[in-house]
Amino acid sequence: MPSSNNDNEEETCFFCACCTVIISFFRMVFNTLSRDLRALYRYLRCRKLLNKCKRKKLTVPRLFQLQVQKHPQKPCFLYEDQVWTFQEVEDFSNRVANFFAEQGFKPGDEIALFMENKPEYVAFWLGLSKIGIVTALINTNLRMKTLVHSITIVKSKAIIFGRALEDAIEAIQASLDQNGNKMKYYCYEEGTEDFSPSSLNSLLQQCLPHPPAAMNQFSFNDCLLYIYTSGTTGLPKAAIIKHNRYVWLGTAIRFMLNMPDDEIYYTSLPLYHSAAGITFACQAVVHGDTLALRKKFSASKFWEDCIKFNATVTQYIGETCRYLMAQPVRPEEKQHKVSTVIGNGLRPALWPTFVERFQIKKVGEFYGSSEGNANIINSDNTTGAVGFISQIIPTVYPVTLIRIDETTGEPIRNTKGLCVKCKPGEPGEFVGKIISNDPIRNFDGYVNDQATNKKVINNVFSIGDLAFLSGDIMVMDENGYIYFKDRTGDTFRWKGENVSTMEVESAISQVLNLTDCVVYGVEIPGAEGRAGMAAIINIEHKVSFDTLAQNLRKLLPTYSMPIFIRIVDKLEKTGTFKLKKFNLQKEGYNLDVVKDPLYYLDVKLGKYLPLDKTTYDEISSGKSRL
């Protein structure tokens, strides 16, 4: 019969397809089983510690006390030529606790901390936590409106600030004290022993260094800190960091990378962010290692610092790696004892050269956010990966990639209403399943409930469930390794900071008398993240480039300043009257495509200049550093 050959061919094709699937599955199991089992063991160690802390009410300050009892004279913090022992940090933090208790502050009150990196930074929030005060860690780059917002959004009753930042506080004092507010100001002086009687230094010296009696009243689930992330509404959002989350984030890095005890960690990243303020500070505060600090990152002094402090582990973001690679070769970069670097943003193309040049044995590239539950880590040194999702036991740590509409950013759903999971090689948004009362899987959110709700999506893994939206696009290979691709929505990352497009749009609109504009991130060859670019409507030639940069600097942090500006006659709008930016972002600052006037920010002159062919070529070739 004629059809028999066709039937045989179909059966053969079906059999071959089945064999291919089976072979692929067993190949994947062979490649990943040992990796997954190691990760599972380390993950269970994290869970065991968290359960112990919850059961025994071991809050962060109580965990620190255990380390003080174990080795009171061991160095806790190294900074410049200072050595702070665990006992000295304990005494300082106790003085902080007792002083603010005497000032009338009560559990649940909130105090803003606005200070540059130094050992006292950690000791301040640690001391405040001993009497139940929640500390808001304020970005030291913020000024004016954004600074006022960050301090008041959490209803801070006081501000602790460093003398170096006094001008920034004075500039907003009238705004903070309006409407009958009674903000208290505490200035901590730096670099001198000759303190004025009213300085916080002098006041603390008058307090006893004994632990406050109230310290044992608090729970592992209580709020510890607020750490700020970029806000989709245009201003920073205060993420809630509980004791359990602080311990989890720092411990996960430690256990998943199988880090031994008694390492010396070095960071020059700001302590107001979770990278240094949680993941590295936790190694000292919770686990008893030594942490060396620098006030601000310096590429030329980086390896000198590592040698000076005998650092064995250090921290990076993509920008710092690029700056280090741009430095001239020097002997110090091979004389250090650093064997492990931990961070995020090390580009795959730079990775092999970086580890070879600086003789690094282990790279702990990770992905995560201060507030989110979709956090992963590269625990086996796979070049370029930010972590992996087990393909054998995915339910143990339920995170996944979901398909989204490229234009709208909305999740794509199947006929059942569930999100569609990405296949290997297919980009999608990274999400994590939310499980309440689980410190690893819960999403504590932000101070603002509306902001919290925007980061939650339902019906992802199953009908009725909830998941955290990371806002980042990733891609996964056949073995489950995850690679970062891009950010979604109204934020982008530049100079190691998250930039809110709406915050920049608001500032431009304010400076240019409510002129319509859109802001988006564009890629620059050789640079990490995306640089800010603004498309501005030129209504009656309102745009004056002589003073634009100067006026924007009064409202925006340096990293939020648009690098490029495009002057347009009109901006397209959606059906809901939102300004479109997808095509604008696609065209970027390409002189061959864009026919509108283009300008770039000349950092040295502090003003916007026309983008000509010579400058464009320098930027495109990576020769010009913006």
C-alpha positions in Angstrom: 0.0 0.0 0.0 1.4 3.5 -0.9 0.8 4.9 2.6 2.9 2.3 4.4 6.2 4.0 3.4 4.9 7.3 4.7 3.9 5.6 8.0 7.3 4.0 8.3 9.0 7.4 7.7 6.8 9.1 10.3 7.6 6.4 12.9 11.3 6.7 12.1 11.2 10.5 12.5 9.3 10.2 15.7 11.7 7.6 17.0 14.7 9.8 16.1 13.1 12.9 17.7 12.6 10.9 20.9 16.1 9.6 20.9 17.4 13.2 20.4 15.4 14.4 23.4 16.6 11.5 25.6 20.2 12.0 24.6 20.0 15.7 25.2 18.5 15.1 28.7 21.2 12.6 29.7 23.9 14.9 28.4 22.5 17.7 30.5 22.3 15.5 33.6 25.9 14.4 33.0 27.0 18.0 32.7 25.1 19.4 35.6 24.4 16.7 38.3 27.5 17.3 40.3 27.1 21.1 40.1 23.5 20.8 41.3 24.2 18.5 44.2 27.0 20.8 45.4 24.7 23.8 45.2 21.9 21.9 46.9 24.1 21.0 49.8 25.3 24.6 50.2 21.8 25.9 49.9 20.6 23.6 52.7 23.4 24.9 54.9 22.0 28.4 54.4 18.5 27.2 55.3 19.8 25.5 58.4 21.5 28.7 59.7 18.4 30.8 59.0 16.2 28.3 60.8 18.6 28.4 63.8 18.6 32.2 63.9 14.8 32.4 63.7 14.4 29.7 66.4 16.9 31.4 68.8 16.0 35.0 67.9 19.5 35.7 66.7 19.1 39.1 65.3 22.0 40.8 63.5 23.4 42.6 66.6 23.1 39.4 68.6 25.0 37.5 66.0 27.6 40.2 66.1 27.9 39.8 69.9 28.6 36.1 69.4 31.6 37.1 67.2 32.8 39.6 69.8 32.7 36.9 72.5 34.6 34.5 70.2 37.5 36.9 69.3 37.2 40.4 70.9 40.7 41.6 69.8 40.5 40.3 66.2 40.4 43.1 63.6 36.9 43.7 62.4 37.4 46.7 60.2 40.6 48.1 58.5 40.4 51.6 57.2 43.3 53.8 56.1 45.7 53.4 59.0 43.0 52.4 61.5 42.3 49.0 63.0 39.0 48.5 64.6 38.7 45.3 66.7 35.4 43.5 67.2 35.4 44.8 70.8 35.9 48.4 69.7 33.0 48.2 67.2 30.9 46.6 69.9 31.7 49.4 72.3 31.1 52.2 69.8 27.8 50.7 68.7 26.7 50.3 72.3 27.4 54.0 72.9 25.3 54.8 69.8 22.4 52.7 71.2 22.6 54.2 74.6 22.9 57.8 73.3 19.9 57.6 71.0 17.8 55.8 73.7 18.6 58.7 76.1 17.5 61.1 73.3 14.1 59.6 73.4 14.1 57.5 70.3 12.0 54.3 70.5 11.8 51.0 68.7 10.3 51.4 65.2 11.7 55.0 64.8 13.6 55.7 61.7 16.9 57.6 61.3 18.7 58.5 58.1 22.5 57.8 57.8 24.2 60.1 55.3 27.9 59.4 55.5 30.9 58.2 53.4 32.5 54.8 53.9 34.3 54.3 57.2 34.0 51.7 60.1 31.7 54.0 62.0 29.1 53.7 59.2 28.4 50.1 60.0 28.8 50.7 63.7 26.1 53.4 63.6 23.3 51.3 62.1 24.4 48.3 64.1 24.1 50.4 67.3 20.7 51.8 66.3 19.4 48.3 65.6 20.2 47.3 69.2 17.3 49.5 70.3 15.0 48.7 67.4 15.6 51.8 65.3 15.6 51.3 61.5 18.3 53.0 59.7 17.8 54.5 56.2 21.1 54.2 54.2 21.1 57.4 52.1 23.1 57.5 48.8 25.8 60.2 49.3 25.4 61.4 45.7 21.9 62.6 46.2 21.1 66.3 46.5 18.1 68.7 46.9 14.7 67.2 46.0 15.9 63.6 45.7 17.7 63.8 49.0 14.7 65.3 50.7 12.5 62.6 49.3 14.8 59.8 50.5 15.0 61.1 54.0 11.3 61.8 54.4 9.8 58.8 52.5 10.6 56.7 55.6 9.6 59.4 58.0 13.1 59.9 59.5 13.1 61.7 62.8 16.8 62.4 62.7 19.8 62.5 60.3 23.3 61.4 61.1 25.7 62.9 58.6 29.4 63.3 58.1 31.0 66.7 58.2 32.0 66.3 54.5 28.3 66.3 53.6 27.2 69.2 55.8 26.6 71.5 52.8 24.2 69.0 51.2 22.2 68.9 54.5 22.2 72.7 55.0 20.8 73.1 51.5 17.7 71.1 52.3 17.3 72.0 56.0 14.5 74.4 55.3 12.6 71.8 53.3 13.0 69.2 56.0 11.9 71.5 58.8 8.8 72.9 57.1 5.2 72.1 58.3 6.2 71.9 61.9 8.6 69.0 61.5 11.1 68.6 64.3 14.0 66.9 62.5 17.1 66.3 64.7 20.6 66.7 63.1 23.7 64.9 64.3 27.0 65.8 62.7 29.8 63.2 63.0 33.2 64.9 62.5 36.0 63.2 60.6 39.8 63.3 60.5 40.3 65.2 63.8 40.5 64.5 67.5 39.6 68.1 68.4 35.8 67.7 68.5 33.4 70.5 69.3 31.3 70.0 72.4 28.1 69.6 70.3 29.6 67.1 67.8 28.2 63.6 67.8 31.7 62.4 68.6 31.8 64.2 71.9 28.3 63.2 72.8 29.0 59.5 72.2 32.1 59.6 74.4 29.9 60.6 77.3 27.8 57.4 77.0 28.5 54.0 78.5 29.7 51.2 76.2 27.5 48.6 77.8 24.9 46.7 75.7 21.3 48.1 76.0 18.9 46.0 77.9 16.3 46.3 75.1 18.5 44.4 72.7 16.9 41.0 73.3 13.4 42.2 72.7 13.6 42.1 68.9 12.8 39.4 66.3 14.7 37.9 63.4 11.8 39.1 61.2 11.9 42.7 62.3 13.0 45.5 60.0 16.8 46.3 60.1 17.6 48.8 57.3 16.2 50.6 54.3 18.3 50.5 51.2 17.2 52.6 48.2 16.7 51.4 44.6 15.7 53.4 41.6 12.1 54.3 41.5 9.8 53.9 38.5 7.8 56.9 39.7 10.9 59.0 39.3 12.3 59.0 42.9 14.2 56.3 44.9 12.3 53.6 46.6 13.1 52.5 50.1 13.5 48.7 50.1 12.7 46.9 53.4 15.7 44.9 54.7 14.8 42.6 57.6 17.3 40.9 59.9 16.6 37.6 58.1 17.2 39.1 54.7 20.5 40.7 55.8 21.7 37.3 57.1 20.5 35.4 54.0 22.1 37.7 51.4 25.5 37.7 53.1 25.4 34.0 54.0 24.3 32.8 50.6 27.3 34.5 49.0 29.6 32.9 51.6 28.1 29.3 51.5 27.4 29.1 47.8 31.0 30.0 47.0 32.2 27.8 49.8 34.3 30.6 51.3 36.5 29.5 54.2 36.7 31.3 57.5 39.3 34.0 58.3 39.4 35.6 54.9 40.2 39.3 54.7 37.6 41.0 52.5 38.3 44.4 50.8 35.7 46.7 49.3 35.8 50.2 47.9 32.1 50.2 46.9 29.7 52.4 48.8 28.2 51.0 52.0 24.8 52.5 51.3 24.3 49.8 48.6 23.6 46.1 49.3 26.8 44.9 47.5 29.2 46.3 50.1 26.7 47.2 52.8 25.2 43.7 53.0 27.1 41.0 51.2 30.5 42.1 52.3 29.8 43.8 55.6 27.8 40.7 56.6 31.1 38.7 56.4 32.4 40.7 59.4 29.2 41.5 61.3 27.6 38.0 61.1 30.5 35.6 60.3 33.5 37.2 62.1 35.8 37.9 59.2 37.9 41.1 58.7 36.6 43.7 56.3 38.9 46.4 54.8 37.3 49.6 53.6 38.2 52.5 51.3 36.3 55.7 51.3 36.0 55.7 47.5 37.1 53.5 44.6 40.5 54.3 43.1 41.8 52.2 40.2 45.4 53.3 40.7 45.3 52.4 44.5 43.2 49.3 44.3 46.0 46.6 44.3 48.1 48.7 46.6 45.2 48.6 49.1 44.9 44.8 48.7 48.6 44.4 49.5 48.4 46.9 52.4 45.4 45.1 54.0 46.5 41.5 53.0 43.2 41.1 51.4 42.3 37.7 50.0 38.8 38.5 48.7 37.7 41.7 47.0 34.7 43.1 45.3 33.9 44.5 41.9 31.2 45.9 39.6 31.6 45.9 35.8 32.8 49.5 35.8 35.6 48.9 38.3 36.8 45.9 36.2 37.0 48.1 33.2 38.9 50.9 35.1 41.4 48.4 36.5 42.0 46.9 33.0 42.6 50.4 31.7 45.4 51.0 34.2 49.0 50.6 33.1 50.6 47.3 34.1 52.3 47.6 37.5 54.0 45.1 39.8 51.4 45.4 42.6 48.7 43.7 40.4 50.6 40.4 40.8 52.0 40.9 44.3 48.6 40.7 46.1 47.0 37.7 47.9 43.6 38.1 46.4 42.4 34.7 45.1 38.6 35.4 44.9 36.7 38.4 43.4 32.9 38.7 44.0 30.5 41.0 42.3 28.4 41.6 39.2 28.8 43.0 35.7 32.1 41.4 34.6 31.6 41.2 30.9 32.1 37.7 29.3 34.6 39.2 26.8 36.7 40.8 29.5 36.5 37.8 32.0 39.4 35.6 30.7 41.8 38.5 30.3 40.8 40.0 33.7 41.5 36.8 35.6 44.7 36.1 33.7 46.2 39.5 34.2 45.4 39.8 37.9 45.9 36.1 38.7 42.4 35.5 40.1 41.5 31.9 40.8 37.7 32.3 41.5 35.1 34.7 40.2 31.9 34.8 42.2 29.7 36.6 39.7 26.2 36.9 41.0 22.9 38.5 40.2 20.3 39.9 42.6 18.7 43.0 44.1 18.4 44.3 47.6 14.8 43.6 47.9 14.1 40.8 45.4 13.9 37.0 45.7 15.2 36.3 42.2 18.9 36.0 43.2 21.4 33.6 41.8 25.2 33.1 41.8 27.9 31.6 39.6 29.4 29.1 42.1 31.5 27.1 39.7 33.5 29.7 37.7 31.7 29.4 34.4 32.8 32.3 32.3 30.2 34.9 31.7 27.3 33.3 33.7 25.6 35.1 36.6 24.3 31.8 38.0 22.2 28.9 36.9 18.8 27.3 37.3 18.9 23.6 38.0 17.3 21.7 35.1 17.0 18.5 37.2 15.4 19.9 40.4 14.1 23.3 39.4 11.4 23.4 42.2 14.0 23.5 45.0 14.8 27.2 44.1 11.8 28.4 42.0 13.1 31.1 39.6 12.6 31.2 35.9 12.7 33.3 32.7 9.4 34.3 31.2 8.7 35.7 27.7 7.7 39.3 27.5 6.5 41.6 24.7 9.6 43.4 23.4 7.6 46.7 22.9 5.3 46.9 25.9 7.4 44.9 28.4 4.3 43.0 29.4 4.4 39.2 30.1 3.2 36.9 27.3 0.6 34.3 28.5 -0.7 31.0 27.2 -4.3 30.0 26.7 -4.5 29.0 30.4 -3.5 32.5 31.5 0.0 31.4 32.7 3.2 33.1 31.8 5.2 31.4 29.1 8.6 30.1 30.2 11.6 30.7 27.9 13.4 28.0 26.1 17.2 27.8 26.1 18.6 30.7 24.0 15.4 32.7 24.3 15.6 36.0 26.2 13.1 36.7 29.0 12.5 38.5 32.2 13.9 36.8 35.4 11.3 36.2 38.1 11.2 34.4 41.4 8.2 32.7 43.0 7.0 34.4 46.3 6.4 32.2 49.3 5.3 34.1 52.4 7.1 33.6 55.7 10.1 32.2 54.0 13.1 34.6 54.3 14.6 33.2 51.1 11.4 33.2 48.9 9.5 36.1 50.4 9.3 39.6 48.9 9.2 42.2 51.7 8.8 45.1 49.3 9.1 48.8 49.8 7.9 51.4 52.2 5.5 52.5 49.5 2.8 49.8 48.9 2.1 51.0 45.3 5.7 50.5 44.4 5.6 47.0 46.0 2.6 46.0 44.0 4.2 47.0 40.7 7.0 44.4 41.2 4.6 41.5 41.8 3.0 39.4 39.1 0.5 36.5 39.4 -0.1 33.2 37.6 3.5 32.5 36.7 4.3 28.9 37.8 0.7 28.0 38.5 -2.7 29.6 38.8 -3.0 31.8 41.9 0.7 32.1 42.7 2.7 35.3 43.0 6.2 36.1 41.7 8.7 38.9 41.9 9.6 40.8 38.7 13.3 41.5 38.5 13.0 44.0 35.7 16.0 42.4 34.0 16.3 40.4 30.7 18.4 37.2 30.8 19.0 34.3 28.5 19.6 30.6 29.6 21.6 27.9 27.8 20.8 24.2 27.7 22.6 23.5 31.0 20.6 26.2 32.9 23.4 28.8 33.0 22.0 32.3 33.0 23.5 35.2 31.2 22.6 38.9 31.8 21.3 40.6 28.7 19.5 44.0 29.5 17.3 45.9 31.8 13.6 46.5 31.1 11.2 49.3 31.9 12.0 52.7 33.2 15.5 52.1 34.7 19.0 51.5 33.3 22.3 51.0 34.9 25.2 53.5 34.5 28.5 54.0 36.5 27.4 51.2 38.8 24.1 52.9 39.8 20.5 52.4 38.7 19.1 55.4 37.0 15.3 56.1 36.9 14.3 57.5 33.5 11.3 59.2 35.1 13.5 61.1 37.6 15.7 62.4 34.8 12.6 63.3 32.7 11.1 65.2 35.6 14.4 67.2 36.1 14.6 68.1 32.4 11.0 69.1 32.3 11.5 71.3 35.4 14.6 73.0 33.9 12.9 73.5 30.5 9.5 74.8 31.7 7.5 71.6 31.3 8.9 70.7 27.9 8.0 67.1 26.8 10.9 64.7 26.8 11.8 61.0 27.1 14.9 59.4 28.6 16.3 56.0 27.8 19.6 54.1 28.1 21.9 53.6 25.1 25.0 51.4 24.8 28.5 52.8 24.4 31.3 50.5 23.1 33.6 49.5 25.9 31.4 50.9 28.7 29.3 48.9 31.2 25.5 49.3 31.3 23.8 52.1 29.3 24.4 55.8 29.2 21.5 58.2 29.6 20.0 59.8 26.5 17.2 62.3 26.3 14.9 63.2 23.4 13.6 66.7 23.9 10.9 68.6 22.0 12.3 71.9 20.8 9.3 74.1 21.3 10.0 77.6 20.1 13.8 76.9 20.7 13.5 76.7 24.5 16.5 74.5 24.8 19.5 76.5 25.9 22.7 74.4 26.0 24.7 77.0 27.7 23.1 76.4 31.1 21.3 73.1 30.7 24.0 70.9 32.2 24.6 73.3 35.1 20.9 73.4 36.0 20.5 69.6 35.7 23.4 69.1 38.1 21.5 70.9 40.8 18.7 68.3 40.5 20.4 65.1 39.6 23.3 62.9 40.8 26.3 62.9 38.4 25.5 59.3 37.2 22.0 60.3 36.2 23.0 63.1 33.9 22.1 62.4 30.3 25.2 61.8 28.2 23.4 62.5 24.9 20.5 64.8 23.9 18.5 64.6 20.8 16.3 67.5 19.7 13.1 66.4 18.0 10.1 68.1 16.5 7.6 65.7 18.1 7.3 62.6 20.3 5.0 59.7 19.5 2.4 58.7 22.2 0.7 55.4 23.0 -3.1 55.0 23.2 -2.9 55.9 26.9 -0.9 59.0 26.1 2.5 57.6 27.2 5.5 58.8 25.3 7.1 56.1 23.1 10.8 55.5 23.4 11.5 52.0 21.8 12.5 53.3 18.4 14.4 56.2 19.8 16.4 53.8 21.9 17.0 51.6 18.9 18.4 54.6 16.9 20.5 55.8 19.8 23.1 58.5 18.9 24.0 57.0 15.6 24.8 59.9 13.3 24.2 57.7 10.2 20.6 57.1 11.3 19.5 60.1 13.3 18.9 63.3 11.3 17.8 65.4 14.3 20.4 67.6 16.1 22.5 65.6 18.6 24.5 66.8 21.6 26.8 65.1 24.0 28.0 66.0 27.6 31.5 67.3 27.7 32.5 66.4 31.2 35.5 68.6 31.4 33.7 71.7 30.2 30.5 70.8 32.1 28.2 71.6 29.1 26.5 70.0 26.2 28.2 70.4 22.8 27.1 69.4 19.3 28.0 65.7 18.4 30.2 65.9 15.4 31.6 63.0 13.3 35.0 63.2 15.0 33.6 62.9 18.5 31.1 60.3 17.4 34.0 58.1 16.0 36.0 58.5 19.2 33.0 57.4 21.3 32.1 54.5 19.0 35.7 53.2 19.0 35.8 53.4 22.8 38.6 56.0 22.8 36.5 58.7 24.5 35.6 58.0 28.1 32.3 59.5 29.1 
